[in-house]
Amino acid sequence: MNRLVVISNSVADLGKTTQTGGLAVGLADAVKERGGVWFGWSGRKLKEPGEPKVDRIGKVTQISVALTPEDYAAYYIGYANSVLWPLFHYRLELVDFRQPFLDGYRRVNEKFAEAVVPFLRPDDILWVHDYHLIPLAAELRNRGCRQLIGFFLHIPFPPSDLLVASSDHEWLVRSLFEYDLVGFQTRADLGNFRRYAEEQAGAQASDDGLFKAAGRCFHAGAFPIGIDVDQFAELACKASEE
């Protein structure tokens, strides 16, 4: 079986028996059951981040990196949450685009790629998550990675007329073309992506989800992800009893 490598903005606390965050809820149990590698930000902000930290938790090798305060401010607070989050949620009036934010976003994706490459095997399957890491596949390809790489977007994908309001929309969407499979939450999100790809990037798309664009062939589809309703109900009951 090919080894699964999950890459996300931050790593989940796999030692917890109950998870309440989006990525944690959606992925932690699957990763713990299958095993593999989970790579991401440790949550620490250090002037000198140093080497990646490697921990073994059950069948999972967890690899985490620290960010500098400057990278955290530009990449996470800046571009990810002050540009992409409102833009992808149809809130153009909240978008605060600044060039240093974009520079930091690209810089951290480069650093993630540099840090994870030494840990990869040729037959790994890479699964990248969410808007923080849209350009990661392109950075990995630039470093010689030819593994299968999938991407899942956990937030909406906006329609073309909103997305083109961003000055860097072409670079951003073309970065998605470097993945082998791009996943969205809903068919509406997939439809928005398809319309942008066809109208703005000259892509050819078939009904089975195959896209041809910018010299690449890849698939895209809608794969709704839910939560453990019973677990959340149990948590709510416990909170009301305290």
N, C-alpha and C positions, 0 to 999 in steps of 0.2 A: 504494500500500500504506500502510495506517495505521501510524504510528510506534509502536513498542513502548517503553513506559516501565516498567522494572523498579524496584521499590522494596523494599528489604530493610533489615534492621537495619544491616548493614555492606556496603560495596562490596567486590567481589572484586578481586584484583590481576590485571587483564586482561593485564598484560605477561608473566605467567608462562606458560610452555609446559605446565606440569603443575600441576594443582590437586588438593588433597587434602581440602578441607573440603566439608561437605554442600551448601550453596548453590553454592559454586564449582563443584563437580563437576556438579551438576544443571543449571546455568544458563549458566556462562561461555561454553562453546562455542556454545550457541544464540544468545546475545546478540551474540557477536563475529561470527557468520555473518550474522545478520539485520540487525544494527545497531540503533540507537535510543539510549535514555538509560538509565543505571543510576544510581539515587539511593540514598544511605544514609549511615551514619555513617562517618567517615574513620578511626576508631580513636584519634583524638586527644582528650585531655581538657584543656580550657583554661578558665581563669576567664572569659575574654572570647572566645567562639567566633568572633565576626566573621561575615562573609558566606560563603555556600557557595563551595567551591573547584570550578572547572570545568576538566576536562582532556579532551582529545580523544585517544582511543586507537583507531586504526583507524576503523571505522565507528561506534564507540560514543562518545557524550558522557557522561563520568562526572562526576557532581555529588556532592560529599561535604560533610558538615557535621561540625563538632566538637561535643562535649557538654561541659557544665560537669562538674566532679568530682561535684557534688551530684546532677545529673541522672543521671549514669552510675550512681551508687550506688543511687539510688531506682528508676530505670526498669529498668536492666539487671541489676545484682546483686540488687536488691530484688524488684520485682514480677515481672519476666520469669523470673528464675532461682530465686527463693526462694518464689514462689507458683505461677505457671503451670506451670513445668517439673515440679515434683513432683506437682501436682494432675493434670496431663494424663497423667502416667505412673503414675497410680493409687497415689501415695505420700502419702496424706493426713497421715501422721505427720511428714512433712518440711516441710509447708507452714508458712511463717512469715509470716502476714499482718499487715501493719502499715499503717495509713492513709497515712502518708507515702510508702510504696512505691506504693500505688495513685495517689496524687496525682502522684508523679513520672512514672509510666507514662502517665497521661493528659496531663500537661504536655509530655512529649517527643513524643507523637503529635501534639499540637497544633503543636509547633514544626516537626516534619517536614512537616506539611501546609502551614504558612505558608511554609516554605522552598522547597517544590517547586512550588507553584501558579504562580509567575511564569514557570516554564520550560515549562508545559504548553500544548499546542495543542488546539483544540476536537475534533479527530478522533483524538487519541491513544487508544491502548488501554493501560490501566494494569494492571500485574500485581504485586500486593502479596504479600509472603512472610512467613509464619511468625508465631508467637505473640507476638513483640515488637510487632507492628503490627496487631493485631485491630481496634482502633477507628479505623484511619486512614481508611477509606472514609467513615465518618460525619463525621470532621473535614473531609475534602475536600468532601463534599456540603454541609456547613454553609458552605463558602466558595464555593459556586456551581458546583462541578464536576459536569458531567453526562456526562462520558465513561464509556465502558464500563470497569468496574473488576472485575478478578478477584482472588481470594485463594487461596493454597495453603498448607495447614498441613502442615509437615514432620514433626510429631510426632503421637502418637495423640490422638484426641478421646475424653474419658472418658464413661462411662455417666452417666445422669441422677442416679442415687443418690449418685454421688461429686461430680458437678459442683455440685449444690445445696448441698453443704457449704460452698461459698464464698459469702460474704455478698453479693458483687457479681455472681453468676452471671447474673442476668437482664440486667443492663446489658451484660455481656460478650458473651453470645450474640446479643442483639438488635443489637449492633454488626455482627455478621456479616450481618445481613439487608440492610445497605446495599450489599453487593456484588452484582454481576450474576451472578457465578459463584463458588461456593465449592468448592474441591477438597480432597479428603482422600487419604491414602495407601492406605487399604484400605476394603473394603465394610463391615467391622465399625465403622470410624470413622464412615463415612457413616450407618450404622444408628443409632449412638449419637446423632449429631447430629439425625437425623430424629425419634427418639423424644423427645429433649428438646424440639425445636421443636413437636411435636404436643402433648405432655403439659403442658409448662410455658409455652409461648407461644401456644397455640391456633392453630398453623400448619396449613394444609392442604397436604399433599404428595401428588404423584402418582408413579406408578412410573417416569415418564420423567425424574424429577429436578426437576420444577417445584414450587416452594414459593410459597405465598401467606401472608404473615405481616406484621402491623404495617403494613398498607397498602402493602406492597412485594411485587413478584413477582421471583423470582430462581431460579437453578438451582444444584443441588449434585450432585456426583458423586465417584466414586473414580477417581483417576488415579495409579496406582503409579509412583514414580520410582525408578530404579535407579542403579547406579554403573558405571563402565567397569572391568569385572573384569580385562581384560587389562592395563590401565594399572596397577591396583593390584598385580597379580602381578609386573609389571616392577619397580615400586618396591620390593616386598618382596625380590626377588632382588638388587637393587642394594644394599639395606641389609645383606643377609647377606654380601655380598662385601667390605664396607668393614671 
